[in-house]
Amino acid sequence: MLRINDVYSNQGSTYRILSLLPEQVVWIEIDRTSSLPELVLIKDLVSLIEEGVCYITDDPHQSLLLQTPKDGSKAQLKRDENYELIKPIVSHPLYYLPEERANFINEIVDSKRSTKQTLYRLLRRYWQKGQVPNALLPNYKNSGAKGKKRIAKDKELGRPRLYKEGVTAVINEDVERLFSITINKYLLNDSKHTVVYAYRKFKTMYRSLNPDVKEEDFPSIWQFKYFYDKNFTSVQKLKARYNKISYNKDVRQLSSTVNTQVLGPGSRYEIDATIADIYLVSDSDRQSIVGRPVIYFVTDVFSRMVAGFYIGFENPSYATSIQALEMAVADKQSYCKNNGINITADDWPCIGLPDAILADRGELLGHQIETLEKSFSVRVENTPPYRGDLKPIV
């Protein structure tokens, strides 16, 4: 059964049914800019549907039914004004006849309420977009030439000044060139200068090149900031203002966590050494400082559990790291029992070799560790230089 406002695809064109007459259908082509209502016999349309040439399809303007402009807004006032203009035409029962439609249009044009081109444009929008008043809403989203650069000529762009005397300067190619020189020299490097400092340097340069220009007519700091923010993204600014090592370690965007690369407990151990912030004294002479101890920790990435450790006075080396790894794979019940502590297997369930060990290009970077890899199939990984953030758990 045919219904008003249903949309049909017919031989590559899309039509909307506007009215149902006893033996005919009034419809209009949606996509053509010069289309007007047409009459088609119902029996001919039914034949096309039965042949599979014409079929119902989705309404491309269905979203207009959900739009609700704010009361008193400019969009609502414009919509109501447009609808009142064409209401006598679209509400007439014979609107589909060209001669009847022309009489109303000529009457409106003669009263100088609108032009013929505007009326036809509004009528097509109303019929093609679903015969609802919202079809006449202005397309403000298409305004503004998005993505295109605006070029200032004799008048400045943007809002006028409210609190400061003078007229906002016109930002032409010469001023933009000076902006670029200043930004590249003072902001896009690791000197950490502020925007205010860079703007002062720009004013000095601008005053030297334009001594006759008054102070109040200089390009403002807001224009300088706008140019800076418009032409350089946040990522570009951060990369330029930090050296590569600091950016990768402290500033760069994080895309995942360390847990995304492990399957469960024992998938990866992290090992690292640090010099403790304490001084140890001799047992025999409490006045004698023997030094600061070196502490090794081996942690499980998935569970965050300390699998093993080693404390000694030796410098970080392969020999000391192996002692920490030996404890990490040992049975903790036996280890604690040797030190006078009784625990169960559930208290410290860390025993056996992991799938991988992550170090930092130090003591585990050499041929000695190859025995662990070849004999026990333990994968030894090393982080790049200055990338402690890749080994965050330990």
ROROMI-429849 format. One record per residue (C-alpha): x, y, z; residue in three letters; residue number from 1. Coordinates in nm, 3 decimals, padded with zeros to 5 digits. Each point is the difference from the previous one (the first is absolute). Layout:
N
DRENNU       px       py       pz  res    n
DRENNU        X        Y        Z  Ala  NUM
...
***
This chain:
394
DRENNU       px       py       pz  res    n
DRENNU   00.000   00.000   00.000  Met    1
DRENNU   00.141   00.336  -00.105  Leu    2
DRENNU   00.050   00.266   00.270  Arg    3
DRENNU   00.067   00.373  -00.004  Ile    4
DRENNU   00.366   00.097   00.061  Asn    5
DRENNU   00.134  -00.348  -00.081  Asp    6
DRENNU   00.318   00.010  -00.207  Val    7
DRENNU   00.047  -00.222  -00.306  Tyr    8
DRENNU   00.300  -00.073  -00.217  Ser    9
DRENNU  -00.093  -00.015  -00.367  Asn   10
DRENNU   00.263  -00.073  -00.266  Gln   11
DRENNU   00.281   00.179   00.180  Gly   12
DRENNU  -00.209   00.297   00.121  Ser   13
DRENNU  -00.164   00.052   00.338  Thr   14
DRENNU  -00.357   00.127   00.032  Tyr   15
DRENNU  -00.222   00.105   00.291  Arg   16
DRENNU  -00.378  -00.049  -00.010  Ile   17
DRENNU  -00.169   00.333   00.075  Leu   18
DRENNU  -00.371  -00.082  -00.049  Ser   19
DRENNU  -00.227  -00.290  -00.091  Leu   20
DRENNU  -00.279   00.072  -00.249  Leu   21
DRENNU  -00.276  -00.244  -00.102  Pro   22
DRENNU   00.196  -00.134  -00.299  Glu   23
DRENNU   00.329   00.187   00.016  Gln   24
DRENNU   00.296   00.065   00.229  Val   25
DRENNU   00.172   00.335   00.041  Val   26
DRENNU   00.372  -00.040   00.059  Trp   27
DRENNU   00.320   00.200  -00.037  Ile   28
DRENNU   00.359  -00.094  -00.073  Glu   29
DRENNU   00.208   00.062   00.312  Ile   30
DRENNU   00.352   00.040  -00.135  Asp   31
DRENNU  -00.059   00.231  -00.299  Arg   32
DRENNU   00.029   00.375   00.070  Thr   33
DRENNU  -00.258   00.097  -00.263  Ser   34
DRENNU  -00.264  -00.265   00.068  Ser   35
DRENNU  -00.370   00.077   00.049  Leu   36
DRENNU  -00.301  -00.219   00.093  Pro   37
DRENNU  -00.092  -00.257  -00.266  Glu   38
DRENNU  -00.305  -00.219  -00.057  Leu   39
DRENNU   00.023  -00.374  -00.058  Val   40
DRENNU  -00.279  -00.256  -00.034  Leu   41
DRENNU  -00.035  -00.231   00.298  Ile   42
DRENNU  -00.031  -00.305  -00.227  Lys   43
DRENNU   00.325   00.094  -00.176  Asp   44
DRENNU   00.179   00.041   00.333  Leu   45
DRENNU  -00.132  -00.335   00.123  Val   46
DRENNU   00.125  -00.165  -00.320  Ser   47
DRENNU   00.346   00.146   00.053  Leu   48
DRENNU   00.003  -00.129   00.357  Ile   49
DRENNU  -00.109  -00.349  -00.108  Glu   50
DRENNU   00.272  -00.005  -00.265  Glu   51
DRENNU   00.261   00.087   00.265  Gly   52
DRENNU   00.098   00.320  -00.178  Val   53
DRENNU  -00.146   00.226   00.273  Cys   54
DRENNU   00.032  -00.077   00.369  Tyr   55
DRENNU  -00.037   00.177   00.335  Ile   56
DRENNU   00.321   00.129   00.164  Thr   57
DRENNU   00.116   00.191   00.309  Asp   58
DRENNU  -00.089   00.366   00.038  Asp   59
DRENNU   00.327   00.201  -00.018  Pro   60
DRENNU  -00.160   00.290   00.189  His   61
DRENNU  -00.152  -00.200   00.287  Gln   62
DRENNU   00.217   00.186   00.254  Ser   63
DRENNU  -00.195   00.323  -00.062  Leu   64
DRENNU  -00.287  -00.143   00.203  Leu   65
DRENNU   00.226  -00.011   00.308  Leu   66
DRENNU   00.134   00.354  -00.027  Gln   67
DRENNU  -00.142   00.242   00.256  Thr   68
DRENNU   00.137   00.354  -00.030  Pro   69
DRENNU   00.003   00.208   00.316  Lys   70
DRENNU  -00.299   00.223   00.061  Asp   71
DRENNU   00.068   00.349  -00.128  Gly   72
DRENNU   00.322  -00.101  -00.175  Ser   73
DRENNU   00.098   00.145  -00.333  Lys   74
DRENNU  -00.043  -00.340  -00.166  Ala   75
DRENNU  -00.355  -00.037   00.132  Gln   76
DRENNU  -00.100   00.350  -00.107  Leu   77
DRENNU   00.142  -00.056  -00.347  Lys   78
DRENNU  -00.181  -00.333  -00.031  Arg   79
DRENNU  -00.336   00.147   00.102  Asp   80
DRENNU   00.048   00.297  -00.233  Glu   81
DRENNU   00.074  -00.227  -00.295  Asn   82
DRENNU  -00.294  -00.227   00.077  Tyr   83
DRENNU  -00.247   00.288   00.022  Glu   84
DRENNU   00.124   00.115  -00.341  Leu   85
DRENNU  -00.076  -00.326  -00.181  Ile   86
DRENNU  -00.290  -00.122   00.215  Lys   87
DRENNU  -00.272   00.123  -00.243  Pro   88
DRENNU   00.164  -00.199  -00.280  Ile   89
DRENNU   00.074  -00.331   00.176  Val   90
DRENNU  -00.340  -00.007   00.174  Ser   91
DRENNU  -00.195   00.048  -00.326  His   92
DRENNU  -00.155  -00.327  -00.123  Pro   93
DRENNU   00.113   00.064  -00.359  Leu   94
DRENNU   00.359   00.104   00.081  Tyr   95
DRENNU   00.133  -00.260  -00.247  Tyr   96
DRENNU  -00.154   00.179  -00.300  Leu   97
DRENNU   00.248   00.253  -00.149  Pro   98
DRENNU  -00.266   00.259  -00.085  Glu   99
DRENNU  -00.151  -00.002   00.349  Glu  100
DRENNU   00.342   00.017   00.161  Arg  101
DRENNU   00.106   00.287  -00.228  Ala  102
DRENNU  -00.298   00.213   00.108  Asn  103
DRENNU   00.106  -00.010   00.366  Phe  104
DRENNU   00.366   00.059  -00.083  Ile  105
DRENNU  -00.076   00.302  -00.218  Asn  106
DRENNU  -00.223   00.144   00.272  Glu  107
DRENNU   00.279  -00.026   00.259  Ile  108
DRENNU   00.258   00.144  -00.239  Val  109
DRENNU  -00.228   00.292  -00.093  Asp  110
DRENNU  -00.042   00.083   00.369  Ser  111
DRENNU   00.381   00.015   00.022  Lys  112
DRENNU   00.010  -00.246   00.290  Arg  113
DRENNU   00.249  -00.222  -00.179  Ser  114
DRENNU   00.150  -00.087  -00.337  Thr  115
DRENNU  -00.099  -00.281  -00.232  Lys  116
DRENNU   00.339  -00.173   00.039  Gln  117
DRENNU  -00.030  -00.001   00.380  Thr  118
DRENNU  -00.352  -00.138  -00.007  Leu  119
DRENNU   00.090  -00.288  -00.230  Tyr  120
DRENNU   00.305  -00.077   00.214  Arg  121
DRENNU  -00.210  -00.013   00.318  Leu  122
DRENNU  -00.273  -00.209  -00.165  Leu  123
DRENNU   00.250  -00.258  -00.121  Arg  124
DRENNU   00.162  -00.021   00.344  Arg  125
DRENNU  -00.342  -00.048   00.161  Tyr  126
DRENNU  -00.113  -00.273  -00.238  Trp  127
DRENNU   00.331  -00.180  -00.039  Gln  128
DRENNU   00.079  -00.015   00.373  Lys  129
DRENNU  -00.327  -00.144   00.127  Gly  130
DRENNU  -00.268   00.273  -00.007  Gln  131
DRENNU   00.075   00.112   00.356  Val  132
DRENNU   00.080   00.355   00.119  Pro  133
DRENNU   00.345  -00.118   00.118  Asn  134
DRENNU   00.091  -00.051  -00.366  Ala  135
DRENNU   00.024   00.379  -00.017  Leu  136
DRENNU   00.259   00.031   00.278  Leu  137
DRENNU   00.306   00.193  -00.120  Pro  138
DRENNU   00.313  -00.209  -00.057  Asn  139
DRENNU   00.227   00.199   00.231  Tyr  140
DRENNU   00.232  -00.301   00.023  Lys  141
DRENNU   00.102   00.067  -00.361  Asn  142
DRENNU   00.098   00.360   00.073  Ser  143
DRENNU   00.347   00.131   00.065  Gly  144
DRENNU   00.207  -00.167  -00.273  Ala  145
DRENNU   00.138  -00.261   00.238  Lys  146
DRENNU   00.356  -00.099  -00.077  Gly  147
DRENNU   00.067   00.304  -00.219  Lys  148
DRENNU   00.232   00.278   00.108  Lys  149
DRENNU  -00.154   00.345   00.028  Arg  150
DRENNU   00.205   00.280  -00.151  Ile  151
DRENNU  -00.016   00.345   00.161  Ala  152
DRENNU  -00.003   00.293  -00.242  Lys  153
DRENNU  -00.093   00.350   00.118  Asp  154
DRENNU  -00.182  -00.108   00.315  Lys  155
DRENNU   00.119  -00.216   00.287  Glu  156
DRENNU  -00.155  -00.341   00.065  Leu  157
DRENNU  -00.171  -00.105   00.323  Gly  158
DRENNU  -00.184   00.197   00.263  Arg  159
DRENNU   00.095   00.364   00.060  Pro  160
DRENNU   00.184   00.115   00.313  Arg  161
DRENNU  -00.215   00.070   00.303  Leu  162
DRENNU   00.233   00.134   00.270  Tyr  163
DRENNU   00.312   00.123  -00.177  Lys  164
DRENNU   00.032   00.303  -00.221  Glu  165
DRENNU   00.093  -00.028  -00.365  Gly  166
DRENNU  -00.100  -00.232  -00.278  Val  167
DRENNU   00.111  -00.361  -00.019  Thr  168
DRENNU   00.281  -00.036  -00.250  Ala  169
DRENNU  -00.055  -00.174  -00.331  Val  170
DRENNU   00.197  -00.325  -00.003  Ile  171
DRENNU   00.142  -00.014  -00.350  Asn  172
DRENNU   00.276  -00.218  -00.145  Glu  173
DRENNU   00.274   00.228   00.133  Asp  174
DRENNU  -00.129  -00.018   00.356  Val  175
DRENNU  -00.046  -00.377  -00.027  Glu  176
DRENNU   00.361  -00.031  -00.117  Arg  177
DRENNU   00.116   00.189   00.310  Leu  178
DRENNU  -00.222  -00.220   00.216  Phe  179
DRENNU   00.160  -00.311  -00.151  Ser  180
DRENNU   00.355   00.131   00.053  Ile  181
DRENNU  -00.069   00.078   00.365  Thr  182
DRENNU  -00.178  -00.328   00.070  Ile  183
DRENNU   00.272  -00.212  -00.159  Asn  184
DRENNU   00.272   00.189   00.185  Lys  185
DRENNU  -00.148   00.020   00.351  Tyr  186
DRENNU  -00.284  -00.255   00.033  Leu  187
DRENNU   00.077  -00.300  -00.221  Leu  188
DRENNU   00.314  -00.109   00.184  Asn  189
DRENNU   00.097  -00.128   00.345  Asp  190
DRENNU   00.079   00.346   00.140  Ser  191
DRENNU  -00.342  -00.010   00.175  Lys  192
DRENNU  -00.079   00.367  -00.070  His  193
DRENNU  -00.358   00.110   00.067  Thr  194
DRENNU  -00.240   00.145  -00.255  Val  195
DRENNU   00.014   00.337   00.178  Val  196
DRENNU   00.379   00.008  -00.031  Tyr  197
DRENNU  -00.018  -00.092  -00.370  Ala  198
DRENNU  -00.263   00.271  -00.059  Tyr  199
DRENNU   00.226   00.263   00.158  Arg  200
DRENNU   00.275  -00.104  -00.241  Lys  201
DRENNU  -00.246   00.027  -00.286  Phe  202
DRENNU  -00.100   00.353   00.104  Lys  203
DRENNU   00.363   00.105   00.003  Thr  204
DRENNU   00.046  -00.134  -00.352  Met  205
DRENNU  -00.328   00.149  -00.124  Tyr  206
DRENNU   00.080   00.343   00.150  Arg  207
DRENNU   00.340  -00.001  -00.168  Ser  208
DRENNU  -00.155  -00.072  -00.340  Leu  209
DRENNU  -00.301   00.232   00.047  Asn  210
DRENNU   00.114   00.300   00.207  Pro  211
DRENNU  -00.297   00.216  -00.107  Asp  212
DRENNU  -00.267  -00.238   00.132  Val  213
DRENNU  -00.153   00.095   00.333  Lys  214
DRENNU   00.027  -00.234   00.296  Glu  215
DRENNU  -00.377  -00.058   00.019  Glu  216
DRENNU  -00.007  -00.107  -00.366  Asp  217
DRENNU   00.253  -00.282   00.042  Phe  218
DRENNU  -00.118  -00.359  -00.056  Pro  219
DRENNU  -00.132  -00.116   00.336  Ser  220
DRENNU   00.122  -00.291   00.205  Ile  221
DRENNU  -00.333  -00.171  -00.067  Trp  222
DRENNU   00.067   00.013  -00.374  Gln  223
DRENNU   00.347  -00.139   00.066  Phe  224
DRENNU  -00.142  -00.284   00.211  Lys  225
DRENNU  -00.269  -00.071  -00.258  Tyr  226
DRENNU   00.260  -00.035  -00.276  Phe  227
DRENNU   00.212  -00.223   00.224  Tyr  228
DRENNU  -00.290  -00.231   00.094  Asp  229
DRENNU  -00.144  -00.008  -00.352  Lys  230
DRENNU   00.320  -00.095  -00.182  Asn  231
DRENNU   00.155  -00.237   00.252  Phe  232
DRENNU  -00.172  -00.294   00.167  Thr  233
DRENNU   00.056  -00.092   00.362  Ser  234
DRENNU   00.212  -00.299  -00.103  Val  235
DRENNU   00.220   00.218  -00.221  Gln  236
DRENNU   00.052   00.249   00.282  Lys  237
DRENNU   00.090  -00.268   00.255  Leu  238
DRENNU   00.239  -00.180  -00.236  Lys  239
DRENNU   00.177   00.327  -00.077  Ala  240
DRENNU   00.020   00.120   00.362  Arg  241
DRENNU   00.141  -00.326   00.138  Tyr  242
DRENNU   00.304  -00.195  -00.110  Asn  243
DRENNU  -00.067  -00.341  -00.148  Lys  244
DRENNU   00.102  -00.192   00.313  Ile  245
DRENNU  -00.221   00.203   00.236  Ser  246
DRENNU  -00.293  -00.005  -00.240  Tyr  247
DRENNU   00.004  -00.378  -00.043  Asn  248
DRENNU   00.047  -00.061   00.371  Lys  249
DRENNU  -00.221   00.261   00.167  Asp  250
DRENNU  -00.228   00.178  -00.247  Val  251
DRENNU  -00.111  -00.228  -00.283  Arg  252
DRENNU  -00.354  -00.133  -00.016  Gln  253
DRENNU  -00.053  -00.343   00.159  Leu  254
DRENNU  -00.180  -00.249  -00.223  Ser  255
DRENNU  -00.016  -00.302   00.232  Ser  256
DRENNU   00.125  -00.151   00.328  Thr  257
DRENNU   00.268  -00.259   00.072  Val  258
DRENNU  -00.271  -00.257   00.075  Asn  259
DRENNU  -00.109  -00.009  -00.365  Thr  260
DRENNU   00.317  -00.194  -00.086  Gln  261
DRENNU  -00.019  -00.266   00.273  Val  262
DRENNU  -00.233  -00.299   00.020  Leu  263
DRENNU   00.024  -00.074   00.372  Gly  264
DRENNU   00.238  -00.047   00.294  Pro  265
DRENNU   00.348  -00.091  -00.120  Gly  266
DRENNU  -00.042   00.141  -00.351  Ser  267
DRENNU   00.261   00.269   00.059  Arg  268
DRENNU   00.231   00.091   00.288  Tyr  269
DRENNU   00.163   00.343   00.027  Glu  270
DRENNU   00.339   00.036   00.164  Ile  271
DRENNU   00.179   00.316   00.112  Asp  272
DRENNU   00.264   00.117   00.245  Ala  273
DRENNU   00.023   00.317   00.205  Thr  274
DRENNU   00.230   00.142   00.265  Ile  275
DRENNU  -00.191   00.032   00.328  Ala  276
DRENNU  -00.035   00.343   00.163  Asp  277
DRENNU   00.157  -00.119   00.327  Ile  278
DRENNU   00.352  -00.051   00.136  Tyr  279
DRENNU   00.090  -00.325   00.177  Leu  280
DRENNU   00.250  -00.013   00.286  Val  281
DRENNU   00.238  -00.276   00.107  Ser  282
DRENNU  -00.109  -00.265   00.253  Asp  283
DRENNU   00.333   00.021   00.178  Ser  284
DRENNU   00.028   00.379   00.002  Asp  285
DRENNU  -00.325   00.195  -00.011  Arg  286
DRENNU   00.189   00.318  -00.081  Gln  287
DRENNU   00.129  -00.143  -00.330  Ser  288
DRENNU  -00.218   00.045  -00.305  Ile  289
DRENNU   00.040  -00.292  -00.239  Val  290
DRENNU  -00.205   00.146  -00.284  Gly  291
DRENNU  -00.336   00.008  -00.170  Arg  292
DRENNU  -00.148  -00.337  -00.104  Pro  293
DRENNU  -00.111  -00.092  -00.351  Val  294
DRENNU  -00.350  -00.149  -00.010  Ile  295
DRENNU  -00.127  -00.223  -00.281  Tyr  296
DRENNU  -00.369  -00.067  -00.044  Phe  297
DRENNU  -00.170  -00.248  -00.234  Val  298
DRENNU  -00.375   00.063  -00.036  Thr  299
DRENNU  -00.279  -00.178  -00.186  Asp  300
DRENNU  -00.175   00.238  -00.241  Val  301
DRENNU  -00.343  -00.163   00.014  Phe  302
DRENNU  -00.039  -00.041   00.376  Ser  303
DRENNU   00.243   00.277   00.113  Arg  304
DRENNU   00.147  -00.250   00.246  Met  305
DRENNU   00.368   00.014   00.097  Val  306
DRENNU   00.136  -00.330  -00.128  Ala  307
DRENNU   00.356   00.046   00.124  Gly  308
DRENNU   00.258   00.246   00.130  Phe  309
DRENNU   00.367   00.033   00.088  Tyr  310
DRENNU   00.181   00.248   00.225  Ile  311
DRENNU   00.377   00.042  -00.001  Gly  312
DRENNU   00.286   00.243  -00.030  Phe  313
DRENNU   00.108  -00.109  -00.349  Glu  314
DRENNU  -00.066   00.231  -00.289  Asn  315
DRENNU  -00.282  -00.099  -00.238  Pro  316
DRENNU   00.139  -00.281  -00.216  Ser  317
DRENNU  -00.087  -00.328  -00.162  Tyr  318
DRENNU   00.110  -00.194   00.309  Ala  319
DRENNU  -00.224   00.194   00.239  Thr  320
DRENNU  -00.299  -00.002  -00.235  Ser  321
DRENNU   00.026  -00.378  -00.034  Ile  322
DRENNU  -00.019  -00.032   00.379  Gln  323
DRENNU  -00.324   00.201  -00.004  Ala  324
DRENNU  -00.135  -00.219  -00.282  Leu  325
DRENNU   00.105  -00.315   00.188  Glu  326
DRENNU  -00.212   00.103   00.294  Met  327
DRENNU  -00.288   00.098  -00.231  Ala  328
DRENNU  -00.029  -00.353  -00.138  Val  329
DRENNU   00.071  -00.182   00.329  Ala  330
DRENNU  -00.256  -00.150   00.238  Asp  331
DRENNU  -00.088   00.275   00.248  Lys  332
DRENNU  -00.097  -00.244   00.276  Gln  333
DRENNU   00.353  -00.140   00.011  Ser  334
DRENNU   00.157   00.344  -00.027  Tyr  335
DRENNU  -00.201   00.139   00.291  Cys  336
DRENNU   00.054  -00.312   00.210  Lys  337
DRENNU   00.377   00.045  -00.031  Asn  338
DRENNU  -00.048   00.348   00.147  Asn  339
DRENNU  -00.218  -00.118   00.288  Gly  340
DRENNU  -00.337   00.091  -00.151  Ile  341
DRENNU  -00.272  -00.256  -00.064  Asn  342
DRENNU  -00.244   00.073  -00.285  Ile  343
DRENNU  -00.235  -00.201  -00.220  Thr  344
DRENNU   00.010  -00.021  -00.379  Ala  345
DRENNU  -00.302   00.234  -00.018  Asp  346
DRENNU   00.180   00.274   00.194  Asp  347
DRENNU   00.261   00.049  -00.273  Trp  348
DRENNU  -00.102  -00.194  -00.313  Pro  349
DRENNU   00.300   00.091  -00.217  Cys  350
DRENNU   00.202  -00.294  -00.125  Ile  351
DRENNU   00.142  -00.101  -00.335  Gly  352
DRENNU   00.123   00.176  -00.312  Leu  353
DRENNU  -00.203   00.272  -00.172  Pro  354
DRENNU  -00.071   00.019  -00.374  Asp  355
DRENNU   00.199   00.325  -00.033  Ala  356
DRENNU   00.231   00.225   00.202  Ile  357
DRENNU   00.007   00.374  -00.070  Leu  358
DRENNU   00.322   00.188   00.085  Ala  359
DRENNU   00.148   00.337  -00.096  Asp  360
DRENNU   00.300  -00.055  -00.228  Arg  361
DRENNU   00.231  -00.051   00.296  Gly  362
DRENNU   00.115  -00.315   00.169  Glu  363
DRENNU  -00.222  -00.231  -00.209  Leu  364
DRENNU   00.126   00.132  -00.334  Leu  365
DRENNU   00.277  -00.241  -00.101  Gly  366
DRENNU   00.094  -00.353  -00.099  His  367
DRENNU  -00.011  -00.134   00.358  Gln  368
DRENNU  -00.378   00.011   00.022  Ile  369
DRENNU  -00.032  -00.202  -00.322  Glu  370
DRENNU   00.023  -00.321   00.205  Thr  371
DRENNU  -00.328   00.088   00.171  Leu  372
DRENNU  -00.162   00.064  -00.337  Glu  373
DRENNU   00.128  -00.310  -00.182  Lys  374
DRENNU  -00.020  -00.253   00.284  Ser  375
DRENNU  -00.327   00.104   00.164  Phe  376
DRENNU  -00.183   00.189  -00.283  Ser  377
DRENNU  -00.030   00.316   00.208  Val  378
DRENNU  -00.030   00.310  -00.218  Arg  379
DRENNU   00.227   00.284   00.112  Val  380
DRENNU  -00.120   00.348  -00.099  Glu  381
DRENNU   00.170   00.338   00.040  Asn  382
DRENNU  -00.151   00.348  -00.004  Thr  383
DRENNU   00.145   00.278  -00.220  Pro  384
DRENNU   00.234   00.254   00.162  Pro  385
DRENNU  -00.162   00.261   00.229  Tyr  386
DRENNU  -00.335  -00.180  -00.004  Arg  387
DRENNU  -00.059  -00.090   00.360  Gly  388
DRENNU  -00.372   00.051  -00.061  Asp  389
DRENNU  -00.006  -00.328  -00.197  Leu  390
DRENNU   00.085  -00.184   00.321  Lys  391
DRENNU  -00.240   00.170   00.242  Pro  392
DRENNU  -00.094  -00.284   00.235  Ile  393
DRENNU   00.344  -00.061   00.149  Val  394
***
